[in-house]
């Protein structure tokens, strides 16, 4: 199982510093969140790319329902070529309490799901090259010959991880069409909960049964920071998780202070738990 760390915040220079430290400490991936308004995730990841050589770099998550899909396709393509093929995109509907209403973004869950589905088809279609045309409920794209970029380094595409609500059929089906799942558990009251070990085992069994394409498919879990990291990572690895993601969200509001950055850096420098 691979181990990653998601930064709780900070500027682009901090992202580069943390990425370099994470690579030196043996982490397999470094991820940044993509806010409605704030420090740009892709600029931060670009700094991280030029400061590192092998660590995977990505978003956690990209709320695609409020984004122009051709812009995300461009950003990921640019970073993939800059990093020589080290990009991973994590995609979800996004949490509406992060500024969606304040900036006039769509908040209806069904509509956001439609936007995500169409956007994913456009992103992957553009990566495959021209001619590309698309006609959906929300988006129309016609082929273009204007200043066309080269393709991504990674084949058949840049990996895309999808937030999947277990056991909702439509949400799980969306995840299965791509390259990995960040499972969340749908509760009867409409809320969502972090998956436990048994939940991950069920998701892994579902993926093995339902996925027809026999290539790598990641199951990504985030640490809850309430138990021993090594014990927790080991349990999830045995259940079928392929990535274990650690974080320090308690430091989000402190990442522009020396003390806050120091705490996060100390945790990164301790290195990841190795459950395999």
C-alpha positions, 0 to 999 in steps of 0.5 A: 500500500502506498502512503500519501499526505494532504497538506492542510493549507499554506502558500505555494512556496510552503507546498514546494518545501513540504513536497521536497520534505515528503519525498525525502521522508519516503512518502509516495504522494503529496496532495493539496486541496482545491478551494473555491477562493484561496491559494491556487492548487495547480500553482502550488503543485507546479512548485512542488513538481520542480522541487521533486523527482519521483513523488506523486502529486495531486489534488484532494479534491477537485470539486469538478461541479464548479469548474470549467472542465477544459480548464482542469484538463489544461492544468492537469496536462501541464502539470503532468508534462512538467512532472514527467507523469506524476499527476493524480486528480481526485474528483468529487462534487465538492462540499458546498460549505466551502464557499459555493453559495457565496460565489453563486456556484451550483448547490443542488446535488443532482445537478452537481452530479450531472456536471461532474459526469459531463466534465469527466467525459470532456476532460478525458476526451480532450486528453485523447486528442482532436477531433473531439466533440461533445454534446450534453445537457450542460456542456457543448464542445466542438473540435478545435485546431487552435494551438493544440497541446501535446498529450499527457505523459501518462497513458492511457490517461492521467489517473482520476480518483472519484469520491464514491458513496457506498453503497449508492449504485450511481455514485459507485458506477461513476467511480468504477469508470475511472481509476480509483475511489475515495469511498465515503459511507452514505448514511440513512439520514442523508449524511456521509461518514468516513469508511471503516475497515469492514466498509473498505473490505466490502468496497474492495469486493464490489470493485473486484466483482463489478469492474470489467477492465483489468488494470490497476484500480486504487482504493484510497482511505484517509487516516482518522488520526485516532489510532496508531497510524501503523495499526490503522494503515495495516488494517486498511491494507489487508482490507484492500486499500491501495493508498493511505492518506494522512493529514493535519486538518487541525493546522489549516488556519495556522499554515501561514504561521511559522509554528503551524508549518513547523508542526506539519513539517515535523509530521511529514519528516517522521515518514509514512507508516509502512503496512506492506 
